[in-house]
């Protein structure tokens, strides 16, 4: 079991790596060359910039029972198809039962934005979201080690 982090815009990198270390899991940060990480506590994979280049690299590396941290529903769906565990930065665990609805909501929101509608963005991150993320990640690890 390894932990893969879609690092483009991920606010829980430190918490994810610290939690993985607690359970002796290897962490892999995947990002494009627009982001710079200098860490010794995780493997860093840097890919070229381009639409979804980091996502495709991550999904090609992840395996069955690995864990992915991403806020991208499309990447989450691809990781689920490879029998990986997937959660977002707020502790929402993506499953085969909820991913279709999330992808549909993403598609609907994109259609609204393309038609000129303005949608409310995410609210400011809270400490409770960090706690929820760590609890969900630990639950996945403990239940599947």
N, C-alpha and C positions, 0 to 999 in steps of 0.2 A: 504494500500500500504506500503510495506517494501522494503528496499534496501538490497540486498544480494551481498556480495563481495567475489569473488573467490580470496582469498588473496595470493595464491602461486605465487609469482613473480609479483604482481600487484603494479605498480608505482603510482597509484592515490588514494590510500586508504584515505589519509588525505583530499584530495579535495572531494572525494565522500561523506565522512561522514559529512564534513562541509556543503556541498550542501544539503544533506538530512536533517540536523538539521535546515537549513534555512527554510525548508518547513515542519518542524515538523514530519519528517519520522524517523522511527526506523531503525537503521543500524545493520546488522548482518555480521560479518566477519567469513568466513569458511576457515579453513586451516588444514593442517596435523601437526602432532607433531614435524616435523622438523622445524617449524616456531613458533616463540614466539611473542605474542602480549600482551601488558599490557596496556589496554585502559579502560577508564571509560565512553567513549562516544559511545560505541557500544557493542553489545552482541558478545562474542567470542565463536565460536564452534570449538573445536579441535577434530580431528578424528585421528585414527592411520595412520601411514605411509602405503603406498601401492598404487598400480596403481589406480589412479582416485578415491580414497576413499573420498577426499574432494568434488569432483565433484558430486558423487552419493549422499552424504549427502545434499549438496546444492539443487540438483534437487528434492530430496524427501521433502524438507522443503518449497520450493518456491510455490507460488500459483498464481492464475489468477490475473493479473494486478500488481503483484509485479515486481521489477526491479532487474536484475542481471548484475553485472559488471564482465566480464571475457574476456580473450583473447583466450579461448579454443573453437574452432568451434563446437566440439562435444557436450560440455556442453551447448553452445548457442542453438544448435538444440533441445536438450532435454527440455530446458527452454521454447523455443518457442512453443513446443508441449503442454506445460502446460498453454499456453496463457499468458506468462509473457513477459515483455519488456526486451530486452537484448542489451547491448552496450559494446564495448571494451574500453580500456584505451585511445584510440586516438579519441573517439567520433563516431566511426563507429557504427551505429545502425543496429543490425542484424534483418532481417525480413524473412518471409516465401519466399519472392521474391529473396533474395540474398544468403540464407544459403546453398542451394544446390551447387551453383557455388563455394562458399568458401570451402565447404567440398571436392569437387572434386579437387580443387587446393591443398588442404592439402594432399589428397591421392596421387596426382601426384608428389608432392614434396617428400613425403616419399618414393615412388618408385624410384625416382632419387637418393635419398640419399642411399637407400639400394643397388643400383647398383654401388655405389662408386663415384657418382658425388658430388661435393661440391657446395653448394648453398650459396649465399650471405645472411648474417644475417641482422637483422633490423638495420637501422641507429640509431645514437644517438638521444635520446629523446629531443624534442624541447619545449620551453615554449608555442608555438602555439598549440602543441598537447594537453597540459594541458588545454588551453582555449577552444579548440574544444570539449574536453571531458566534461567540466563543462557546456558548452552551450548545448550540446546534452542531458546531464542528466537533466538539467533544463527544456528543451523543453518537454521531456517525462513526467516529473512531472507535469508541468503546463497543458499540454494537457489532462492529465488523472486523475487529482485530483477530 
